Amino acid sequence: MEMSRSGNAFALVKRVEKSVWFQGFIISIIIIAALTVGAKTYSLPSGVELAINYLDTFITVFFLVEISLRFLACDDKWRFFKDPWNIFDTVIVIGSLVPMSDTDMVLVARLLRVFRVLRLVSIIPDLRFLINALIKAIPKMGYIALLMFIIFYIFAAVGSIFFEHINDKLWGDIAISMLTLFRVATFEDWTDVMYETMDVYPLSWIFYVVFIFLTAFVFLNMMVGVVLDVMTRETAEKEHDAQENNHQALVTQISELQQQVARLADKIEAQDKQK
């Protein structure tokens, strides 16, 4: 009897945790938590600030209850902690339990309360998919970033050699030159830098045009291409897994139907023998 009750309670917890309305309610609470973080950056009346503090406490308790329900609803408890998103949520929730009073951990507690907004990523599957694809694209993006660094280094060395006597604040050494080139790559008043060197070297515009073409057009498009390629492959794998799951479910259903037909045939045969 007790086992039956515990089984019913477990099934109820699982239905509540997987329900659409509960997921929507969690998203609403996360958005409210984000608004409370933003509201605390303003000078508020004491009454409003006290209400926000009570609301923050309620949100913290709710997140603790929600992560507990997710843990209880998981069939394999060890598999729950194998999911990086579950670990992330657990760290955020436990960190939010740190009191906001005058302690050495007050800054950490505030930061973790800010990071609660990121729980939207772990709750919404499409956002999770985008972040996972971005993480998988990081290794290839790292090679592109390394190649960009080499280009920045070469152009910074050339700029420091030729333009140092024009403006040593922009081209004094290779480190400052790389910062100047970053300004050029982001199109932050880069024409002022170019016209200053063109007064001495009229053909120096070639230097800037080639650099901008490589960084802003070639490498940036390469970054976008890598992310799109990974997302395309992830989407294809996801669809393939869904098709395999559907195929396995169909095979299981066919197998069950065959077993039912076989049992029905055995019953008919047994009845015929009795007659």
C-alpha contacts under 8 A as a table, 3 or more apart, distances in Angstrom:
res1	aa1	res2	aa2	distance
1	M	4	S	5.07
1	M	5	R	6.32
2	E	5	R	5.06
2	E	6	S	6.15
3	M	6	S	5.07
3	M	7	G	6.04
4	S	7	G	5.05
4	S	8	N	6.17
5	R	8	N	5.08
5	R	9	A	6.12
6	S	9	A	5.00
6	S	10	F	6.09
7	G	10	F	5.06
7	G	11	A	6.18
8	N	11	A	5.07
8	N	12	L	6.10
9	A	12	L	5.00
9	A	13	V	6.16
10	F	13	V	5.12
10	F	14	K	6.15
10	F	72	L	7.50
10	F	73	A	6.76
11	A	14	K	5.03
11	A	15	R	6.15
11	A	73	A	7.89
12	L	15	R	5.12
12	L	16	V	6.17
13	V	16	V	5.18
13	V	17	E	6.08
13	V	69	L	6.65
13	V	72	L	7.45
13	V	73	A	6.04
14	K	17	E	5.14
14	K	18	K	6.15
14	K	69	L	7.88
14	K	70	R	7.91
14	K	72	L	7.83
14	K	73	A	4.66
14	K	74	C	7.78
15	R	18	K	5.24
15	R	19	S	5.88
16	V	19	S	5.17
16	V	22	F	6.60
17	E	22	F	6.51
17	E	23	Q	7.48
17	E	69	L	6.57
17	E	70	R	6.34
17	E	73	A	7.00
18	K	22	F	7.34
18	K	23	Q	7.31
19	S	22	F	5.44
19	S	23	Q	6.50
20	V	23	Q	5.18
20	V	24	G	6.14
21	W	24	G	5.01
21	W	25	F	6.07
22	F	25	F	4.97
22	F	26	I	6.23
23	Q	26	I	5.08
23	Q	27	I	6.35
23	Q	123	I	7.52
24	G	27	I	5.12
24	G	28	S	6.28
25	F	28	S	5.02
25	F	29	I	6.26
26	I	29	I	5.08
26	I	30	I	6.23
27	I	30	I	5.09
27	I	31	I	6.26
27	I	120	L	6.55
27	I	123	I	7.35
28	S	31	I	5.15
28	S	32	I	6.22
29	I	32	I	4.99
29	I	33	A	6.08
29	I	59	I	6.93
30	I	33	A	4.94
30	I	34	A	6.25
30	I	116	R	7.02
30	I	117	V	6.05
30	I	119	R	7.11
30	I	120	L	6.82
31	I	34	A	5.03
31	I	35	L	6.32
31	I	117	V	7.08
32	I	35	L	5.00
32	I	36	T	6.22
33	A	36	T	5.12
33	A	37	V	6.36
33	A	56	D	7.04
33	A	59	I	6.89
33	A	116	R	7.35
33	A	117	V	7.09
34	A	37	V	5.20
34	A	38	G	6.44
34	A	114	V	7.13
34	A	116	R	7.43
34	A	117	V	5.58
35	L	38	G	5.09
35	L	39	A	6.04
36	T	39	A	4.91
36	T	40	K	6.24
36	T	52	I	6.53
36	T	56	D	7.31
37	V	40	K	5.40
37	V	41	T	7.12
37	V	113	R	7.46
37	V	114	V	6.39
38	G	41	T	5.55
38	G	42	Y	7.62
39	A	42	Y	5.69
40	K	43	S	7.44
40	K	44	L	7.66
40	K	49	E	7.55
44	L	48	V	6.29
44	L	49	E	6.00
45	P	48	V	5.38
45	P	49	E	6.17
46	S	49	E	5.05
46	S	50	L	6.05
47	G	50	L	5.12
47	G	51	A	6.26
48	V	51	A	5.05
48	V	52	I	6.19
49	E	52	I	5.06
49	E	53	N	6.23
50	L	53	N	5.06
50	L	54	Y	6.35
51	A	54	Y	5.12
51	A	55	L	6.14
52	I	55	L	4.89
52	I	56	D	6.01
53	N	56	D	4.97
53	N	57	T	6.27
54	Y	57	T	5.08
54	Y	58	F	6.30
55	L	58	F	5.02
55	L	59	I	6.17
56	D	59	I	5.05
56	D	60	T	6.18
57	T	60	T	5.10
57	T	61	V	6.28
58	F	61	V	5.18
58	F	62	F	6.04
59	I	62	F	4.98
59	I	63	F	6.13
60	T	63	F	5.24
60	T	64	L	6.32
60	T	93	V	7.07
60	T	96	S	6.34
60	T	97	L	6.89
61	V	64	L	5.04
61	V	65	V	6.26
62	F	65	V	5.09
62	F	66	E	6.03
63	F	66	E	4.92
63	F	67	I	6.08
63	F	93	V	6.28
64	L	67	I	5.38
64	L	68	S	6.19
64	L	93	V	6.14
64	L	94	I	7.73
65	V	68	S	5.05
65	V	69	L	6.20
66	E	69	L	5.11
66	E	70	R	6.30
67	I	70	R	5.03
67	I	71	F	6.20
67	I	89	D	7.57
67	I	90	T	6.98
67	I	93	V	7.85
68	S	71	F	5.05
68	S	72	L	6.16
69	L	72	L	5.07
69	L	73	A	5.96
70	R	73	A	5.11
70	R	74	C	6.28
71	F	74	C	5.35
71	F	77	K	6.80
71	F	80	F	6.76
72	L	75	D	7.75
72	L	77	K	7.85
74	C	77	K	6.01
74	C	80	F	6.59
76	D	79	R	5.28
76	D	80	F	6.60
77	K	80	F	5.18
77	K	81	F	7.23
78	W	81	F	5.63
78	W	82	K	6.68
79	R	82	K	4.89
79	R	83	D	6.80
80	F	83	D	5.84
80	F	86	N	6.56
81	F	84	P	7.14
81	F	86	N	6.17
81	F	87	I	5.89
82	K	86	N	7.80
82	K	87	I	7.72
83	D	86	N	5.38
83	D	87	I	6.58
84	P	87	I	5.06
84	P	88	F	6.13
85	W	88	F	4.95
85	W	89	D	6.16
85	W	122	S	5.84
86	N	89	D	5.10
86	N	90	T	6.07
86	N	122	S	7.91
87	I	90	T	5.03
87	I	91	V	6.15
88	F	91	V	5.26
88	F	92	I	6.26
89	D	92	I	5.15
89	D	93	V	6.10
89	D	119	R	6.65
89	D	122	S	7.56
90	T	93	V	5.15
90	T	94	I	6.00
91	V	94	I	5.23
91	V	95	G	5.84
92	I	95	G	5.09
92	I	96	S	6.10
92	I	112	L	5.88
92	I	113	R	7.53
92	I	115	F	7.14
92	I	116	R	6.35
93	V	96	S	5.10
93	V	97	L	6.78
93	V	116	R	7.92
94	I	97	L	5.33
94	I	98	V	7.47
95	G	98	V	5.64
95	G	108	V	7.90
95	G	109	A	6.21
95	G	112	L	6.02
95	G	113	R	7.89
96	S	99	P	7.80
96	S	109	A	5.98
96	S	112	L	6.08
96	S	113	R	5.85
97	L	109	A	7.89
98	V	105	M	7.41
98	V	106	V	7.69
98	V	109	A	5.73
99	P	103	T	7.91
99	P	106	V	7.25
99	P	109	A	7.21
100	M	103	T	7.40
100	M	106	V	5.45
100	M	109	A	6.59
100	M	110	R	7.47
101	S	106	V	6.79
102	D	106	V	6.60
103	T	106	V	5.44
104	D	107	L	7.48
105	M	108	V	5.21
105	M	109	A	6.14
106	V	109	A	5.04
106	V	110	R	6.20
107	L	110	R	5.09
107	L	111	L	6.18
108	V	111	L	5.09
108	V	112	L	6.14
109	A	112	L	5.17
109	A	113	R	6.21
110	R	113	R	5.09
110	R	114	V	6.33
111	L	114	V	5.03
111	L	115	F	6.25
112	L	115	F	4.91
112	L	116	R	6.38
113	R	116	R	5.24
113	R	117	V	7.90
114	V	117	V	6.23
115	F	118	L	5.41
115	F	119	R	7.55
116	R	119	R	5.44
117	V	120	L	6.10
118	L	121	V	5.54
118	L	122	S	7.32
119	R	122	S	5.08
119	R	123	I	6.19
120	L	123	I	5.11
120	L	124	I	5.99
120	L	127	L	7.85
121	V	124	I	5.54
121	V	125	P	7.46
121	V	127	L	5.11
121	V	128	R	5.44
121	V	131	I	7.93
122	S	125	P	7.05
122	S	127	L	7.42
122	S	128	R	5.84
123	I	128	R	7.75
124	I	127	L	5.56
124	I	128	R	6.42
125	P	128	R	4.94
125	P	129	F	6.15
126	D	129	F	5.00
126	D	130	L	6.37
127	L	130	L	5.09
127	L	131	I	6.27
128	R	131	I	5.23
128	R	132	N	6.08
129	F	132	N	5.19
129	F	133	A	6.15
130	L	133	A	5.16
130	L	134	L	6.18
130	L	231	M	7.50
131	I	134	L	4.98
131	I	135	I	6.13
132	N	135	I	5.11
132	N	136	K	6.24
133	A	136	K	5.15
133	A	137	A	6.21
133	A	227	V	7.20
133	A	230	V	6.02
133	A	231	M	5.55
133	A	234	E	6.88
134	L	137	A	5.02
134	L	138	I	6.40
134	L	227	V	6.39
134	L	230	V	7.80
134	L	231	M	7.97
135	I	138	I	5.29
136	K	139	P	6.91
136	K	230	V	7.15
137	A	140	K	5.69
137	A	141	M	6.12
137	A	226	V	6.49
137	A	227	V	5.75
137	A	230	V	6.15
138	I	141	M	4.86
138	I	142	G	5.89
139	P	142	G	5.02
139	P	143	Y	6.81
140	K	143	Y	5.35
140	K	144	I	6.66
140	K	226	V	7.00
141	M	144	I	5.05
141	M	145	A	6.08
141	M	223	M	6.12
141	M	226	V	6.98
142	G	145	A	4.93
142	G	146	L	6.12
143	Y	146	L	4.99
143	Y	147	L	6.27
144	I	147	L	5.06
144	I	148	M	6.15
144	I	219	F	6.97
144	I	222	M	7.53
144	I	223	M	7.16
145	A	148	M	4.92
145	A	149	F	6.14
146	L	149	F	5.02
146	L	150	I	6.39
147	L	150	I	5.10
147	L	151	I	6.39
148	M	151	I	5.08
148	M	152	F	6.08
148	M	215	T	7.01
148	M	219	F	7.13
149	F	152	F	4.95
149	F	153	Y	5.99
150	I	153	Y	5.03
150	I	154	I	6.20
151	I	154	I	5.21
151	I	155	F	6.15
152	F	155	F	5.31
152	F	156	A	5.83
152	F	178	M	6.19
152	F	181	L	7.11
153	Y	156	A	5.06
153	Y	157	A	6.12
153	Y	174	I	7.45
153	Y	178	M	6.79
154	I	157	A	5.23
154	I	158	V	6.32
155	F	158	V	5.02
155	F	159	G	5.96
155	F	181	L	7.99
155	F	211	F	7.47
156	A	159	G	5.01
156	A	160	S	5.96
156	A	171	W	7.96
156	A	174	I	5.49
156	A	175	A	7.71
156	A	177	S	4.91
156	A	178	M	5.22
156	A	181	L	6.99
157	A	160	S	5.16
157	A	161	I	6.21
157	A	173	D	7.96
157	A	174	I	5.62
157	A	177	S	7.47
158	V	161	I	5.20
158	V	162	F	6.27
159	G	162	F	5.33
159	G	163	F	5.43
159	G	164	E	7.31
159	G	171	W	6.45
159	G	177	S	6.69
160	S	163	F	5.51
160	S	164	E	5.11
160	S	171	W	4.80
160	S	172	G	6.19
160	S	173	D	5.81
160	S	174	I	6.08
160	S	177	S	6.17
161	I	164	E	6.14
162	F	165	H	7.54
163	F	166	I	5.19
163	F	167	N	6.64
163	F	168	D	7.72
163	F	171	W	6.02
163	F	197	T	6.82
164	E	167	N	5.61
164	E	168	D	4.88
164	E	170	L	7.63
164	E	171	W	4.76
164	E	172	G	5.25
164	E	173	D	7.69
165	H	168	D	6.14
166	I	196	E	7.74
166	I	197	T	6.82
166	I	200	V	7.86
167	N	170	L	5.65
167	N	171	W	6.09
167	N	172	G	7.27
168	D	171	W	4.88
168	D	172	G	4.02
168	D	173	D	7.83
169	K	172	G	5.67
169	K	176	I	7.49
170	L	176	I	6.04
170	L	177	S	5.96
170	L	180	T	5.91
171	W	174	I	7.17
171	W	176	I	5.99
171	W	177	S	4.71
171	W	180	T	7.41
172	G	176	I	6.30
172	G	177	S	6.90
173	D	176	I	5.49
173	D	177	S	6.05
174	I	177	S	4.88
174	I	178	M	6.12
175	A	178	M	5.20
175	A	179	L	6.53
176	I	179	L	5.08
176	I	180	T	6.25
177	S	180	T	4.94
177	S	181	L	6.14
178	M	181	L	4.97
178	M	182	F	6.14
179	L	182	F	4.98
179	L	183	R	6.34
180	T	183	R	5.01
180	T	184	V	6.33
181	L	184	V	4.78
181	L	185	A	6.02
182	F	185	A	4.94
182	F	186	T	6.21
183	R	186	T	5.26
183	R	187	F	6.26
183	R	188	E	5.35
183	R	189	D	7.64
183	R	190	W	6.62
184	V	187	F	5.01
184	V	188	E	6.12
184	V	189	D	7.36
184	V	190	W	4.69
184	V	193	V	7.98
184	V	208	Y	7.85
184	V	212	I	7.40
185	A	188	E	7.79
185	A	190	W	7.98
185	A	211	F	7.81
185	A	212	I	5.88
185	A	215	T	6.55
185	A	216	A	6.19
186	T	216	A	7.86
187	F	190	W	5.38
189	D	192	D	5.70
189	D	193	V	7.26
190	W	193	V	5.22
190	W	194	M	6.35
191	T	194	M	4.88
191	T	195	Y	5.98
192	D	195	Y	5.33
192	D	196	E	6.20
193	V	196	E	5.32
193	V	197	T	6.68
194	M	197	T	5.43
194	M	198	M	6.12
194	M	204	S	7.33
194	M	205	W	6.39
194	M	208	Y	7.03
195	Y	198	M	4.84
195	Y	199	D	6.35
196	E	199	D	5.62
196	E	200	V	7.58
197	T	200	V	5.52
197	T	201	Y	5.86
197	T	202	P	7.53
197	T	204	S	6.56
198	M	201	Y	4.64
198	M	202	P	4.29
198	M	203	L	6.60
198	M	204	S	5.62
198	M	205	W	6.81
199	D	202	P	6.11
201	Y	204	S	5.38
202	P	205	W	7.16
203	L	206	I	6.02
203	L	207	F	7.99
204	S	207	F	5.34
204	S	208	Y	7.06
205	W	208	Y	5.23
205	W	209	V	6.10
206	I	209	V	5.13
206	I	210	V	6.01
207	F	210	V	5.53
207	F	211	F	6.22
208	Y	211	F	5.08
208	Y	212	I	6.00
209	V	212	I	5.21
209	V	213	F	6.00
210	V	213	F	5.10
210	V	214	L	6.25
211	F	214	L	5.27
211	F	215	T	6.16
212	I	215	T	5.23
212	I	216	A	5.30
212	I	217	F	7.16
213	F	216	A	5.76
213	F	217	F	5.26
213	F	218	V	6.49
214	L	217	F	5.88
214	L	218	V	4.98
214	L	219	F	6.23
215	T	218	V	5.90
215	T	219	F	5.15
215	T	220	L	6.43
216	A	219	F	6.46
216	A	220	L	5.55
216	A	221	N	7.97
217	F	220	L	5.53
217	F	221	N	5.94
218	V	221	N	5.42
218	V	222	M	6.19
219	F	222	M	4.85
219	F	223	M	6.23
220	L	223	M	5.11
220	L	224	V	6.40
221	N	224	V	5.00
221	N	225	G	5.94
222	M	225	G	4.93
222	M	226	V	6.16
223	M	226	V	5.26
223	M	227	V	6.46
224	V	227	V	5.26
224	V	228	L	6.15
225	G	228	L	5.11
225	G	229	D	5.99
226	V	229	D	5.10
226	V	230	V	6.26
227	V	230	V	5.24
227	V	231	M	6.14
228	L	231	M	5.03
228	L	232	T	6.00
229	D	232	T	5.11
229	D	233	R	6.28
230	V	233	R	5.17
230	V	234	E	6.05
231	M	234	E	4.99
231	M	235	T	6.02
232	T	235	T	5.13
232	T	236	A	6.20
233	R	236	A	5.03
233	R	237	E	6.13
234	E	237	E	5.09
234	E	238	K	6.04
235	T	238	K	5.01
235	T	239	E	6.17
236	A	239	E	5.17
236	A	240	H	6.06
237	E	240	H	4.92
237	E	241	D	6.06
238	K	241	D	5.15
238	K	242	A	6.19
239	E	242	A	5.01
239	E	243	Q	6.15
240	H	243	Q	5.08
240	H	244	E	6.18
241	D	244	E	5.01
241	D	245	N	6.10
242	A	245	N	5.09
242	A	246	N	6.15
243	Q	246	N	5.04
243	Q	247	H	6.03
244	E	247	H	4.92
244	E	248	Q	6.06
245	N	248	Q	5.08
245	N	249	A	6.08
246	N	249	A	5.04
246	N	250	L	6.08
247	H	250	L	5.02
247	H	251	V	6.13
248	Q	251	V	5.02
248	Q	252	T	6.09
249	A	252	T	5.04
249	A	253	Q	6.19
250	L	253	Q	5.07
250	L	254	I	6.16
251	V	254	I	5.08
251	V	255	S	6.06
252	T	255	S	5.04
252	T	256	E	6.17
253	Q	256	E	5.09
253	Q	257	L	6.15
254	I	257	L	5.01
254	I	258	Q	6.12
255	S	258	Q	5.06
255	S	259	Q	6.24
256	E	259	Q	5.06
256	E	260	Q	6.18
257	L	260	Q	5.03
257	L	261	V	6.08
258	Q	261	V	5.03
258	Q	262	A	6.04
259	Q	262	A	4.98
259	Q	263	R	6.14
260	Q	263	R	5.12
260	Q	264	L	6.08
261	V	264	L	4.99
261	V	265	A	6.04
262	A	265	A	5.02
262	A	266	D	6.17
263	R	266	D	5.01
263	R	267	K	6.23
264	L	267	K	5.09
264	L	268	I	6.23
265	A	268	I	5.07
265	A	269	E	6.06
266	D	269	E	5.03
266	D	270	A	6.04
267	K	270	A	5.04
267	K	271	Q	6.14
268	I	271	Q	5.10
268	I	272	D	6.17
269	E	272	D	5.05
269	E	273	K	6.29
270	A	273	K	5.15
270	A	274	Q	6.32
271	Q	274	Q	5.11
271	Q	275	K	6.40
272	D	275	K	5.18
